[in-house]
Amino acid sequence: MTPLLKPLCALLIVLATPAWADISRDEAAAAAQRVSNGRVLSVEKAESGRRPVWRVKILTAQGEVRVVLIDAASGRPL
């Protein structure tokens, strides 16, 4: 039983980790900036409807803070 324990634990860890590798933080920031034409204040990992997204805060030219959600898999704004 012991020889199978390590590979089983490794497999469970891999399966439990969400996939974030499709769109990078910088790509998400650039996509959000294209949508709202402002300055990026922060980029954080988040979830929306049980799907991974990037939550990007933008400071608009009018001085408003806007939050843009970018799909982590496709890079499209939500």
PyMOL Python script that loads the backbone (N, CA, C, O; Angstrom):
from pymol import cmd

cmd.read_pdbstr("""\
ATOM      1  N   MET A   1       0.819  -1.189   0.000  1.00  0.00           N
ATOM      2  CA  MET A   1       0.000   0.000   0.000  1.00  0.00           C
ATOM      3  C   MET A   1       0.871   1.264   0.000  1.00  0.00           C
ATOM      4  O   MET A   1       0.510   2.252  -0.640  1.00  0.00           O
ATOM      5  N   THR A   2       1.979   1.252   0.686  1.00  0.00           N
ATOM      6  CA  THR A   2       2.851   2.416   0.781  1.00  0.00           C
ATOM      7  C   THR A   2       3.397   2.866  -0.581  1.00  0.00           C
ATOM      8  O   THR A   2       3.452   4.074  -0.812  1.00  0.00           O
ATOM      9  N   PRO A   3       3.799   1.983  -1.488  1.00  0.00           N
ATOM     10  CA  PRO A   3       4.313   2.449  -2.786  1.00  0.00           C
ATOM     11  C   PRO A   3       3.259   3.210  -3.610  1.00  0.00           C
ATOM     12  O   PRO A   3       3.616   4.058  -4.428  1.00  0.00           O
ATOM     13  N   LEU A   4       2.008   2.927  -3.408  1.00  0.00           N
ATOM     14  CA  LEU A   4       0.961   3.613  -4.160  1.00  0.00           C
ATOM     15  C   LEU A   4       0.529   4.932  -3.524  1.00  0.00           C
ATOM     16  O   LEU A   4      -0.129   5.747  -4.170  1.00  0.00           O
ATOM     17  N   LEU A   5       0.891   5.139  -2.284  1.00  0.00           N
ATOM     18  CA  LEU A   5       0.434   6.313  -1.566  1.00  0.00           C
ATOM     19  C   LEU A   5       1.002   7.616  -2.133  1.00  0.00           C
ATOM     20  O   LEU A   5       0.259   8.583  -2.304  1.00  0.00           O
ATOM     21  N   LYS A   6       2.285   7.657  -2.422  1.00  0.00           N
ATOM     22  CA  LYS A   6       2.898   8.879  -2.953  1.00  0.00           C
ATOM     23  C   LYS A   6       2.341   9.267  -4.322  1.00  0.00           C
ATOM     24  O   LYS A   6       1.979  10.428  -4.512  1.00  0.00           O
ATOM     25  N   PRO A   7       2.258   8.339  -5.289  1.00  0.00           N
ATOM     26  CA  PRO A   7       1.678   8.735  -6.591  1.00  0.00           C
ATOM     27  C   PRO A   7       0.211   9.143  -6.479  1.00  0.00           C
ATOM     28  O   PRO A   7      -0.237  10.041  -7.192  1.00  0.00           O
ATOM     29  N   LEU A   8      -0.533   8.498  -5.600  1.00  0.00           N
ATOM     30  CA  LEU A   8      -1.935   8.851  -5.420  1.00  0.00           C
ATOM     31  C   LEU A   8      -2.074  10.261  -4.845  1.00  0.00           C
ATOM     32  O   LEU A   8      -2.922  11.032  -5.296  1.00  0.00           O
ATOM     33  N   CYS A   9      -1.260  10.597  -3.868  1.00  0.00           N
ATOM     34  CA  CYS A   9      -1.278  11.943  -3.285  1.00  0.00           C
ATOM     35  C   CYS A   9      -0.892  12.996  -4.326  1.00  0.00           C
ATOM     36  O   CYS A   9      -1.511  14.059  -4.391  1.00  0.00           O
ATOM     37  N   ALA A  10       0.105  12.714  -5.123  1.00  0.00           N
ATOM     38  CA  ALA A  10       0.533  13.647  -6.170  1.00  0.00           C
ATOM     39  C   ALA A  10      -0.581  13.862  -7.195  1.00  0.00           C
ATOM     40  O   ALA A  10      -0.805  14.988  -7.640  1.00  0.00           O
ATOM     41  N   LEU A  11      -1.267  12.807  -7.563  1.00  0.00           N
ATOM     42  CA  LEU A  11      -2.372  12.907  -8.513  1.00  0.00           C
ATOM     43  C   LEU A  11      -3.509  13.746  -7.944  1.00  0.00           C
ATOM     44  O   LEU A  11      -4.089  14.563  -8.658  1.00  0.00           O
ATOM     45  N   LEU A  12      -3.831  13.558  -6.684  1.00  0.00           N
ATOM     46  CA  LEU A  12      -4.898  14.333  -6.051  1.00  0.00           C
ATOM     47  C   LEU A  12      -4.554  15.815  -5.971  1.00  0.00           C
ATOM     48  O   LEU A  12      -5.429  16.664  -6.143  1.00  0.00           O
ATOM     49  N   ILE A  13      -3.317  16.124  -5.717  1.00  0.00           N
ATOM     50  CA  ILE A  13      -2.883  17.523  -5.667  1.00  0.00           C
ATOM     51  C   ILE A  13      -3.016  18.175  -7.045  1.00  0.00           C
ATOM     52  O   ILE A  13      -3.491  19.305  -7.156  1.00  0.00           O
ATOM     53  N   VAL A  14      -2.605  17.473  -8.074  1.00  0.00           N
ATOM     54  CA  VAL A  14      -2.690  18.001  -9.436  1.00  0.00           C
ATOM     55  C   VAL A  14      -4.144  18.223  -9.834  1.00  0.00           C
ATOM     56  O   VAL A  14      -4.465  19.244 -10.443  1.00  0.00           O
ATOM     57  N   LEU A  15      -5.013  17.301  -9.506  1.00  0.00           N
ATOM     58  CA  LEU A  15      -6.422  17.420  -9.875  1.00  0.00           C
ATOM     59  C   LEU A  15      -7.148  18.513  -9.090  1.00  0.00           C
ATOM     60  O   LEU A  15      -8.121  19.082  -9.582  1.00  0.00           O
ATOM     61  N   ALA A  16      -6.691  18.804  -7.895  1.00  0.00           N
ATOM     62  CA  ALA A  16      -7.346  19.806  -7.058  1.00  0.00           C
ATOM     63  C   ALA A  16      -6.917  21.227  -7.396  1.00  0.00           C
ATOM     64  O   ALA A  16      -7.580  22.174  -6.976  1.00  0.00           O
ATOM     65  N   THR A  17      -5.844  21.404  -8.129  1.00  0.00           N
ATOM     66  CA  THR A  17      -5.322  22.726  -8.459  1.00  0.00           C
ATOM     67  C   THR A  17      -6.044  23.283  -9.678  1.00  0.00           C
ATOM     68  O   THR A  17      -6.096  22.616 -10.711  1.00  0.00           O
ATOM     69  N   PRO A  18      -6.614  24.510  -9.584  1.00  0.00           N
ATOM     70  CA  PRO A  18      -7.279  25.094 -10.756  1.00  0.00           C
ATOM     71  C   PRO A  18      -6.274  25.454 -11.839  1.00  0.00           C
ATOM     72  O   PRO A  18      -5.113  25.744 -11.551  1.00  0.00           O
ATOM     73  N   ALA A  19      -6.724  25.434 -13.076  1.00  0.00           N
ATOM     74  CA  ALA A  19      -5.855  25.756 -14.210  1.00  0.00           C
ATOM     75  C   ALA A  19      -5.801  27.272 -14.399  1.00  0.00           C
ATOM     76  O   ALA A  19      -6.825  27.888 -14.692  1.00  0.00           O
ATOM     77  N   TRP A  20      -4.637  27.878 -14.239  1.00  0.00           N
ATOM     78  CA  TRP A  20      -4.454  29.315 -14.381  1.00  0.00           C
ATOM     79  C   TRP A  20      -3.471  29.653 -15.489  1.00  0.00           C
ATOM     80  O   TRP A  20      -3.161  30.827 -15.694  1.00  0.00           O
ATOM     81  N   ALA A  21      -2.976  28.663 -16.202  1.00  0.00           N
ATOM     82  CA  ALA A  21      -1.839  28.897 -17.084  1.00  0.00           C
ATOM     83  C   ALA A  21      -2.197  29.458 -18.459  1.00  0.00           C
ATOM     84  O   ALA A  21      -1.297  29.844 -19.205  1.00  0.00           O
ATOM     85  N   ASP A  22      -3.483  29.517 -18.822  1.00  0.00           N
ATOM     86  CA  ASP A  22      -3.829  29.924 -20.176  1.00  0.00           C
ATOM     87  C   ASP A  22      -3.513  31.398 -20.454  1.00  0.00           C
ATOM     88  O   ASP A  22      -2.847  31.708 -21.441  1.00  0.00           O
ATOM     89  N   ILE A  23      -3.977  32.290 -19.610  1.00  0.00           N
ATOM     90  CA  ILE A  23      -3.770  33.724 -19.795  1.00  0.00           C
ATOM     91  C   ILE A  23      -2.933  34.253 -18.630  1.00  0.00           C
ATOM     92  O   ILE A  23      -3.282  34.037 -17.469  1.00  0.00           O
ATOM     93  N   SER A  24      -1.848  34.934 -18.927  1.00  0.00           N
ATOM     94  CA  SER A  24      -0.981  35.449 -17.868  1.00  0.00           C
ATOM     95  C   SER A  24      -1.573  36.713 -17.256  1.00  0.00           C
ATOM     96  O   SER A  24      -2.517  37.294 -17.791  1.00  0.00           O
ATOM     97  N   ARG A  25      -1.011  37.124 -16.142  1.00  0.00           N
ATOM     98  CA  ARG A  25      -1.417  38.358 -15.459  1.00  0.00           C
ATOM     99  C   ARG A  25      -1.248  39.553 -16.398  1.00  0.00           C
ATOM    100  O   ARG A  25      -2.127  40.411 -16.467  1.00  0.00           O
ATOM    101  N   ASP A  26      -0.145  39.617 -17.110  1.00  0.00           N
ATOM    102  CA  ASP A  26       0.110  40.742 -18.021  1.00  0.00           C
ATOM    103  C   ASP A  26      -0.874  40.762 -19.191  1.00  0.00           C
ATOM    104  O   ASP A  26      -1.329  41.828 -19.606  1.00  0.00           O
ATOM    105  N   GLU A  27      -1.201  39.579 -19.720  1.00  0.00           N
ATOM    106  CA  GLU A  27      -2.168  39.500 -20.819  1.00  0.00           C
ATOM    107  C   GLU A  27      -3.555  39.945 -20.356  1.00  0.00           C
ATOM    108  O   GLU A  27      -4.274  40.618 -21.094  1.00  0.00           O
ATOM    109  N   ALA A  28      -3.924  39.565 -19.131  1.00  0.00           N
ATOM    110  CA  ALA A  28      -5.214  39.973 -18.570  1.00  0.00           C
ATOM    111  C   ALA A  28      -5.254  41.489 -18.386  1.00  0.00           C
ATOM    112  O   ALA A  28      -6.263  42.125 -18.689  1.00  0.00           O
ATOM    113  N   ALA A  29      -4.166  42.063 -17.893  1.00  0.00           N
ATOM    114  CA  ALA A  29      -4.097  43.517 -17.715  1.00  0.00           C
ATOM    115  C   ALA A  29      -4.237  44.230 -19.056  1.00  0.00           C
ATOM    116  O   ALA A  29      -4.948  45.231 -19.153  1.00  0.00           O
ATOM    117  N   ALA A  30      -3.575  43.734 -20.076  1.00  0.00           N
ATOM    118  CA  ALA A  30      -3.647  44.350 -21.402  1.00  0.00           C
ATOM    119  C   ALA A  30      -5.060  44.245 -21.978  1.00  0.00           C
ATOM    120  O   ALA A  30      -5.548  45.197 -22.586  1.00  0.00           O
ATOM    121  N   ALA A  31      -5.716  43.108 -21.794  1.00  0.00           N
ATOM    122  CA  ALA A  31      -7.085  42.931 -22.291  1.00  0.00           C
ATOM    123  C   ALA A  31      -8.050  43.885 -21.589  1.00  0.00           C
ATOM    124  O   ALA A  31      -8.905  44.487 -22.238  1.00  0.00           O
ATOM    125  N   ALA A  32      -7.922  44.027 -20.289  1.00  0.00           N
ATOM    126  CA  ALA A  32      -8.790  44.930 -19.526  1.00  0.00           C
ATOM    127  C   ALA A  32      -8.527  46.381 -19.910  1.00  0.00           C
ATOM    128  O   ALA A  32      -9.458  47.183 -19.976  1.00  0.00           O
ATOM    129  N   GLN A  33      -7.290  46.717 -20.160  1.00  0.00           N
ATOM    130  CA  GLN A  33      -6.926  48.087 -20.542  1.00  0.00           C
ATOM    131  C   GLN A  33      -7.514  48.439 -21.911  1.00  0.00           C
ATOM    132  O   GLN A  33      -7.929  49.576 -22.135  1.00  0.00           O
ATOM    133  N   ARG A  34      -7.547  47.469 -22.821  1.00  0.00           N
ATOM    134  CA  ARG A  34      -8.143  47.701 -24.143  1.00  0.00           C
ATOM    135  C   ARG A  34      -9.640  47.982 -24.030  1.00  0.00           C
ATOM    136  O   ARG A  34     -10.187  48.777 -24.795  1.00  0.00           O
ATOM    137  N   VAL A  35     -10.300  47.326 -23.069  1.00  0.00           N
ATOM    138  CA  VAL A  35     -11.745  47.488 -22.898  1.00  0.00           C
ATOM    139  C   VAL A  35     -12.100  48.823 -22.279  1.00  0.00           C
ATOM    140  O   VAL A  35     -13.083  49.443 -22.682  1.00  0.00           O
ATOM    141  N   SER A  36     -11.323  49.282 -21.307  1.00  0.00           N
ATOM    142  CA  SER A  36     -11.736  50.462 -20.559  1.00  0.00           C
ATOM    143  C   SER A  36     -10.813  51.665 -20.705  1.00  0.00           C
ATOM    144  O   SER A  36     -11.072  52.699 -20.089  1.00  0.00           O
ATOM    145  N   ASN A  37      -9.773  51.575 -21.475  1.00  0.00           N
ATOM    146  CA  ASN A  37      -8.874  52.713 -21.713  1.00  0.00           C
ATOM    147  C   ASN A  37      -8.506  53.465 -20.445  1.00  0.00           C
ATOM    148  O   ASN A  37      -8.849  54.637 -20.288  1.00  0.00           O
ATOM    149  N   GLY A  38      -7.817  52.800 -19.553  1.00  0.00           N
ATOM    150  CA  GLY A  38      -7.399  53.442 -18.316  1.00  0.00           C
ATOM    151  C   GLY A  38      -6.082  52.870 -17.832  1.00  0.00           C
ATOM    152  O   GLY A  38      -5.407  52.130 -18.547  1.00  0.00           O
ATOM    153  N   ARG A  39      -5.726  53.224 -16.607  1.00  0.00           N
ATOM    154  CA  ARG A  39      -4.478  52.752 -15.999  1.00  0.00           C
ATOM    155  C   ARG A  39      -4.788  51.578 -15.091  1.00  0.00           C
ATOM    156  O   ARG A  39      -5.709  51.647 -14.277  1.00  0.00           O
ATOM    157  N   VAL A  40      -4.026  50.497 -15.222  1.00  0.00           N
ATOM    158  CA  VAL A  40      -4.225  49.300 -14.403  1.00  0.00           C
ATOM    159  C   VAL A  40      -3.695  49.562 -12.998  1.00  0.00           C
ATOM    160  O   VAL A  40      -2.544  49.956 -12.814  1.00  0.00           O
ATOM    161  N   LEU A  41      -4.562  49.334 -12.011  1.00  0.00           N
ATOM    162  CA  LEU A  41      -4.170  49.504 -10.617  1.00  0.00           C
ATOM    163  C   LEU A  41      -3.746  48.183  -9.979  1.00  0.00           C
ATOM    164  O   LEU A  41      -2.777  48.139  -9.221  1.00  0.00           O
ATOM    165  N   SER A  42      -4.480  47.099 -10.291  1.00  0.00           N
ATOM    166  CA  SER A  42      -4.136  45.798  -9.722  1.00  0.00           C
ATOM    167  C   SER A  42      -4.742  44.681 -10.557  1.00  0.00           C
ATOM    168  O   SER A  42      -5.712  44.878 -11.290  1.00  0.00           O
ATOM    169  N   VAL A  43      -4.140  43.498 -10.423  1.00  0.00           N
ATOM    170  CA  VAL A  43      -4.634  42.296 -11.097  1.00  0.00           C
ATOM    171  C   VAL A  43      -4.575  41.161 -10.083  1.00  0.00           C
ATOM    172  O   VAL A  43      -3.524  40.891  -9.500  1.00  0.00           O
ATOM    173  N   GLU A  44      -5.715  40.494  -9.875  1.00  0.00           N
ATOM    174  CA  GLU A  44      -5.784  39.409  -8.894  1.00  0.00           C
ATOM    175  C   GLU A  44      -6.503  38.206  -9.482  1.00  0.00           C
ATOM    176  O   GLU A  44      -7.357  38.352 -10.358  1.00  0.00           O
ATOM    177  N   LYS A  45      -6.162  37.029  -9.006  1.00  0.00           N
ATOM    178  CA  LYS A  45      -6.888  35.811  -9.363  1.00  0.00           C
ATOM    179  C   LYS A  45      -8.197  35.782  -8.588  1.00  0.00           C
ATOM    180  O   LYS A  45      -8.247  36.177  -7.423  1.00  0.00           O
ATOM    181  N   ALA A  46      -9.258  35.310  -9.241  1.00  0.00           N
ATOM    182  CA  ALA A  46     -10.560  35.216  -8.584  1.00  0.00           C
ATOM    183  C   ALA A  46     -11.383  34.137  -9.290  1.00  0.00           C
ATOM    184  O   ALA A  46     -10.909  33.477 -10.215  1.00  0.00           O
ATOM    185  N   GLU A  47     -12.619  33.974  -8.835  1.00  0.00           N
ATOM    186  CA  GLU A  47     -13.556  33.059  -9.481  1.00  0.00           C
ATOM    187  C   GLU A  47     -14.865  33.789  -9.706  1.00  0.00           C
ATOM    188  O   GLU A  47     -15.285  34.598  -8.878  1.00  0.00           O
ATOM    189  N   SER A  48     -15.502  33.504 -10.820  1.00  0.00           N
ATOM    190  CA  SER A  48     -16.815  34.055 -11.129  1.00  0.00           C
ATOM    191  C   SER A  48     -17.654  32.920 -11.702  1.00  0.00           C
ATOM    192  O   SER A  48     -17.359  32.400 -12.778  1.00  0.00           O
ATOM    193  N   GLY A  49     -18.692  32.543 -10.981  1.00  0.00           N
ATOM    194  CA  GLY A  49     -19.518  31.425 -11.449  1.00  0.00           C
ATOM    195  C   GLY A  49     -18.746  30.130 -11.528  1.00  0.00           C
ATOM    196  O   GLY A  49     -18.962  29.336 -12.444  1.00  0.00           O
ATOM    197  N   ARG A  50     -17.853  29.902 -10.590  1.00  0.00           N
ATOM    198  CA  ARG A  50     -17.015  28.698 -10.508  1.00  0.00           C
ATOM    199  C   ARG A  50     -16.045  28.553 -11.686  1.00  0.00           C
ATOM    200  O   ARG A  50     -15.583  27.451 -11.979  1.00  0.00           O
ATOM    201  N   ARG A  51     -15.740  29.659 -12.354  1.00  0.00           N
ATOM    202  CA  ARG A  51     -14.726  29.638 -13.420  1.00  0.00           C
ATOM    203  C   ARG A  51     -13.609  30.593 -13.016  1.00  0.00           C
ATOM    204  O   ARG A  51     -13.875  31.637 -12.421  1.00  0.00           O
ATOM    205  N   PRO A  52     -12.375  30.251 -13.327  1.00  0.00           N
ATOM    206  CA  PRO A  52     -11.251  31.130 -12.970  1.00  0.00           C
ATOM    207  C   PRO A  52     -11.238  32.387 -13.840  1.00  0.00           C
ATOM    208  O   PRO A  52     -11.402  32.322 -15.058  1.00  0.00           O
ATOM    209  N   VAL A  53     -11.041  33.521 -13.187  1.00  0.00           N
ATOM    210  CA  VAL A  53     -10.968  34.805 -13.884  1.00  0.00           C
ATOM    211  C   VAL A  53      -9.840  35.638 -13.286  1.00  0.00           C
ATOM    212  O   VAL A  53      -9.363  35.376 -12.182  1.00  0.00           O
ATOM    213  N   TRP A  54      -9.435  36.636 -14.040  1.00  0.00           N
ATOM    214  CA  TRP A  54      -8.542  37.664 -13.524  1.00  0.00           C
ATOM    215  C   TRP A  54      -9.404  38.874 -13.209  1.00  0.00           C
ATOM    216  O   TRP A  54     -10.191  39.300 -14.055  1.00  0.00           O
ATOM    217  N   ARG A  55      -9.278  39.434 -12.022  1.00  0.00           N
ATOM    218  CA  ARG A  55     -10.021  40.628 -11.596  1.00  0.00           C
ATOM    219  C   ARG A  55      -9.058  41.807 -11.714  1.00  0.00           C
ATOM    220  O   ARG A  55      -8.092  41.914 -10.958  1.00  0.00           O
ATOM    221  N   VAL A  56      -9.336  42.688 -12.673  1.00  0.00           N
ATOM    222  CA  VAL A  56      -8.431  43.799 -12.976  1.00  0.00           C
ATOM    223  C   VAL A  56      -9.097  45.110 -12.587  1.00  0.00           C
ATOM    224  O   VAL A  56     -10.191  45.417 -13.063  1.00  0.00           O
ATOM    225  N   LYS A  57      -8.441  45.888 -11.722  1.00  0.00           N
ATOM    226  CA  LYS A  57      -8.928  47.216 -11.353  1.00  0.00           C
ATOM    227  C   LYS A  57      -8.269  48.237 -12.265  1.00  0.00           C
ATOM    228  O   LYS A  57      -7.050  48.253 -12.439  1.00  0.00           O
ATOM    229  N   ILE A  58      -9.116  49.096 -12.848  1.00  0.00           N
ATOM    230  CA  ILE A  58      -8.659  50.110 -13.793  1.00  0.00           C
ATOM    231  C   ILE A  58      -9.073  51.489 -13.278  1.00  0.00           C
ATOM    232  O   ILE A  58     -10.194  51.657 -12.798  1.00  0.00           O
ATOM    233  N   LEU A  59      -8.183  52.473 -13.374  1.00  0.00           N
ATOM    234  CA  LEU A  59      -8.513  53.865 -13.098  1.00  0.00           C
ATOM    235  C   LEU A  59      -8.784  54.535 -14.437  1.00  0.00           C
ATOM    236  O   LEU A  59      -7.886  54.657 -15.270  1.00  0.00           O
ATOM    237  N   THR A  60     -10.034  54.973 -14.645  1.00  0.00           N
ATOM    238  CA  THR A  60     -10.410  55.566 -15.925  1.00  0.00           C
ATOM    239  C   THR A  60      -9.927  57.012 -16.004  1.00  0.00           C
ATOM    240  O   THR A  60      -9.486  57.584 -15.007  1.00  0.00           O
ATOM    241  N   ALA A  61     -10.015  57.595 -17.198  1.00  0.00           N
ATOM    242  CA  ALA A  61      -9.614  58.987 -17.411  1.00  0.00           C
ATOM    243  C   ALA A  61     -10.503  59.941 -16.622  1.00  0.00           C
ATOM    244  O   ALA A  61     -10.093  61.062 -16.321  1.00  0.00           O
ATOM    245  N   GLN A  62     -11.717  59.508 -16.285  1.00  0.00           N
ATOM    246  CA  GLN A  62     -12.643  60.332 -15.504  1.00  0.00           C
ATOM    247  C   GLN A  62     -12.395  60.217 -14.000  1.00  0.00           C
ATOM    248  O   GLN A  62     -13.093  60.848 -13.206  1.00  0.00           O
ATOM    249  N   GLY A  63     -11.409  59.416 -13.608  1.00  0.00           N
ATOM    250  CA  GLY A  63     -11.070  59.257 -12.199  1.00  0.00           C
ATOM    251  C   GLY A  63     -11.878  58.195 -11.473  1.00  0.00           C
ATOM    252  O   GLY A  63     -11.827  58.117 -10.246  1.00  0.00           O
ATOM    253  N   GLU A  64     -12.621  57.378 -12.205  1.00  0.00           N
ATOM    254  CA  GLU A  64     -13.411  56.306 -11.603  1.00  0.00           C
ATOM    255  C   GLU A  64     -12.610  55.010 -11.594  1.00  0.00           C
ATOM    256  O   GLU A  64     -11.823  54.747 -12.504  1.00  0.00           O
ATOM    257  N   VAL A  65     -12.818  54.207 -10.559  1.00  0.00           N
ATOM    258  CA  VAL A  65     -12.199  52.884 -10.507  1.00  0.00           C
ATOM    259  C   VAL A  65     -13.205  51.889 -11.058  1.00  0.00           C
ATOM    260  O   VAL A  65     -14.342  51.822 -10.590  1.00  0.00           O
ATOM    261  N   ARG A  66     -12.789  51.123 -12.045  1.00  0.00           N
ATOM    262  CA  ARG A  66     -13.646  50.140 -12.695  1.00  0.00           C
ATOM    263  C   ARG A  66     -13.004  48.766 -12.546  1.00  0.00           C
ATOM    264  O   ARG A  66     -11.787  48.629 -12.669  1.00  0.00           O
ATOM    265  N   VAL A  67     -13.818  47.755 -12.282  1.00  0.00           N
ATOM    266  CA  VAL A  67     -13.328  46.381 -12.184  1.00  0.00           C
ATOM    267  C   VAL A  67     -13.747  45.639 -13.443  1.00  0.00           C
ATOM    268  O   VAL A  67     -14.924  45.621 -13.802  1.00  0.00           O
ATOM    269  N   VAL A  68     -12.776  45.027 -14.108  1.00  0.00           N
ATOM    270  CA  VAL A  68     -13.025  44.251 -15.316  1.00  0.00           C
ATOM    271  C   VAL A  68     -12.618  42.815 -15.028  1.00  0.00           C
ATOM    272  O   VAL A  68     -11.510  42.560 -14.554  1.00  0.00           O
ATOM    273  N   LEU A  69     -13.525  41.867 -15.318  1.00  0.00           N
ATOM    274  CA  LEU A  69     -13.203  40.446 -15.150  1.00  0.00           C
ATOM    275  C   LEU A  69     -12.791  39.891 -16.506  1.00  0.00           C
ATOM    276  O   LEU A  69     -13.484  40.066 -17.508  1.00  0.00           O
ATOM    277  N   ILE A  70     -11.642  39.215 -16.511  1.00  0.00           N
ATOM    278  CA  ILE A  70     -11.105  38.604 -17.730  1.00  0.00           C
ATOM    279  C   ILE A  70     -11.102  37.093 -17.545  1.00  0.00           C
ATOM    280  O   ILE A  70     -10.538  36.588 -16.574  1.00  0.00           O
ATOM    281  N   ASP A  71     -11.726  36.369 -18.466  1.00  0.00           N
ATOM    282  CA  ASP A  71     -11.746  34.910 -18.399  1.00  0.00           C
ATOM    283  C   ASP A  71     -10.314  34.385 -18.478  1.00  0.00           C
ATOM    284  O   ASP A  71      -9.576  34.721 -19.403  1.00  0.00           O
ATOM    285  N   ALA A  72      -9.927  33.568 -17.512  1.00  0.00           N
ATOM    286  CA  ALA A  72      -8.542  33.078 -17.442  1.00  0.00           C
ATOM    287  C   ALA A  72      -8.212  32.095 -18.552  1.00  0.00           C
ATOM    288  O   ALA A  72      -7.041  31.916 -18.887  1.00  0.00           O
ATOM    289  N   ALA A  73      -9.219  31.457 -19.126  1.00  0.00           N
ATOM    290  CA  ALA A  73      -8.961  30.475 -20.180  1.00  0.00           C
ATOM    291  C   ALA A  73      -8.901  31.128 -21.556  1.00  0.00           C
ATOM    292  O   ALA A  73      -8.036  30.793 -22.364  1.00  0.00           O
ATOM    293  N   SER A  74      -9.823  32.064 -21.828  1.00  0.00           N
ATOM    294  CA  SER A  74      -9.917  32.624 -23.181  1.00  0.00           C
ATOM    295  C   SER A  74      -9.299  34.008 -23.317  1.00  0.00           C
ATOM    296  O   SER A  74      -8.914  34.403 -24.417  1.00  0.00           O
ATOM    297  N   GLY A  75      -9.194  34.765 -22.203  1.00  0.00           N
ATOM    298  CA  GLY A  75      -8.677  36.122 -22.261  1.00  0.00           C
ATOM    299  C   GLY A  75      -9.722  37.151 -22.639  1.00  0.00           C
ATOM    300  O   GLY A  75      -9.399  38.319 -22.855  1.00  0.00           O
ATOM    301  N   ARG A  76     -10.969  36.727 -22.721  1.00  0.00           N
ATOM    302  CA  ARG A  76     -12.055  37.627 -23.083  1.00  0.00           C
ATOM    303  C   ARG A  76     -12.665  38.279 -21.850  1.00  0.00           C
ATOM    304  O   ARG A  76     -12.763  37.650 -20.796  1.00  0.00           O
ATOM    305  N   PRO A  77     -13.073  39.538 -21.979  1.00  0.00           N
ATOM    306  CA  PRO A  77     -13.753  40.201 -20.842  1.00  0.00           C
ATOM    307  C   PRO A  77     -15.118  39.569 -20.608  1.00  0.00           C
ATOM    308  O   PRO A  77     -15.780  39.127 -21.547  1.00  0.00           O
ATOM    309  N   LEU A  78     -15.527  39.533 -19.354  1.00  0.00           N
ATOM    310  CA  LEU A  78     -16.852  38.990 -19.012  1.00  0.00           C
ATOM    311  C   LEU A  78     -17.827  40.119 -18.770  1.00  0.00           C
ATOM    312  O   LEU A  78     -18.995  39.872 -18.470  1.00  0.00           O
TER     313      LEU A  78
END
""", "prot")
cmd.dss("prot")
cmd.show_as("cartoon", "prot")
cmd.util.cbc("prot")
cmd.orient("prot")
